[in-house]
């Protein structure tokens, strides 16, 4: 019968069930196509830079038809107008010119169901290749508490196998670690890790496992009678529950898991950003690219996984391949994937939500046989918990100082040790975190540190030793810690040091002395914080030039204190302890910087953890002492513009001197400032390391600096001497220190 009314197909309303029904209906046909290797459900992917995909494509556009250039996951993207589709992966691409000769091998453009539903396909070239086992060369072991994201090790058939601790779960009675079935092995297998170089047992495999379950049981109501879902999960009963935190390293605290079930699974997941922390790869930044990926058919049985996760879209191909390589690296098995939270719209920033357990990877050959791209395979955390009858634990020993403890300076130093990106420096800092700050619980360890201690971690030497350390007190140390950047001078057209020092020529001790003289500040009270940082930058470079690696670590450690000062708004303002004219706000300095932080350690941990996860920008390049001083001025500016000191005073006074109100008003912003300070510190360390040729000289020599040698340095008043700004001058772009 002739059809008089034209029909335009609209695919946007297709559901997950529609796509699965179509895949099942065409299962036999697709399986017999020689070039089809896998299928998944998802959304249509547009090829980058292809004129066919430059327009707003619809079901009638040529963009959904044959093309000469292959579509791959790497060269295509999901757009907001991408329609639901069945993703069909092929290992050979058939260009349109060859359609007539290979008509029987062509993937149908649309799949027609008996009830009239029509489901489009999206054909993707994915030449699968065998995974090659790589040696895991870099692992980050726990320093104190055990938790998710750290390595788990096991001895099997004379070999040490590496995997990732997933997360802590409980059946209401015992505490377990969730990991993969293929990692846990047989009941009673012992898993262990290393804590500060010593072997520590994590626990033993409990025998409670979830392998392959019928798809129609896992998702009752979805079709798939010949299909099994691979969960690949197992429980390891922990040896000592008191040693565990529910926080996941590199992620921090998290929200309830996202339960994928027949009512909640949605195509809106496609294109969502996800993050995991693998023992072998560290932070992995992914994107959900397919659901119910059918990766294998054996003996008439199809095997699927809940999520296919690829790298996040980037414009640079090399970066994409490098990020993809992380996903398939052996040793990541067991890592938990988290959905990144949406941007905060006021109030508390939402936490990431765990969604899946990483159990394997699929490796695809690149176009033209180039290096393969890795994609993570992950199973639903909700289904795993249902099958194993456990729940994810979120409140065990949270707020532990993986990055932050009780005192701000040690917090900045500890975090900065994890942020350097140059490999040799990163290794050196990892070995000397306990020299610069504390590796474990700062709150616990700090009580034993004072001016008489045999060794004071370097990040607070300038306070604990140089300000109050008996014979080692330095009389001119005070001005190193501050600079009132917001005090104006009439002689300089009402401008402040902050405004004036944004010009490179004004960042000079001579210019600053003129400014201080104009407002009547005595020599002993002239803050010189940026110049102290300049001095220490040069000292780090000099130490490397003298092949003195201990000296570099020593200077880097004490530098942490001054950068910590620069990131706090009350250290760089004339309102540092209230209004200097009226006295309003007296006592706010200690209330804000000490009491407020000490009282909110758990929440601060959470906020800083999230900042670390969400920030992936490169560290600034700092190639000179002057550049380091400029970076400190910029940090000071961010500190007193992001949190106005007068606003802190207003809240302190108007809310009855209550630190809880300070935290409510400035908690998020304070976490930002501290994180900003740690990043700036890491950038200065890294700049001096490269300037002093550290990678070439010490690339393979990540020493653990001697505490006694470091103490000898900081007890010597001639080492990086403390002077007034009147004893500093710039000669040929170098800062010269005149010591009396």
PyMOL commands that set and color helices and strands:
alter all, ss='L'
color gray80, all
select helices_A, chain A and resi 16-25+27-31+51-53+62-64+96-98+103-105+181-184+215-218+241-243+267-269+317-327+367-369+381-388+408-416+423-431+433-436+442-446+458-464+470-472+478-481+490-492+497-501+504-506+509-518+523-525+529-545+549-566+569-571+588-599+601-614+625-642+645-654+659-691+694-698+707-714+725-727
alter helices_A, ss='H'
color red, helices_A
select strands_A, chain A and resi 36-43+45-47+76-78+84-90+110-112+118-125+127-128+146-148+151-156+159-164+167-170+175-179+190-195+198-214+227-238+244-248+273-278+282-298+301-311+336-339+353-365+373-380+391-392+488-489+495-496+728-731+734-737
alter strands_A, ss='S'
color yellow, strands_A
deselect
rebuild
show_as cartoon
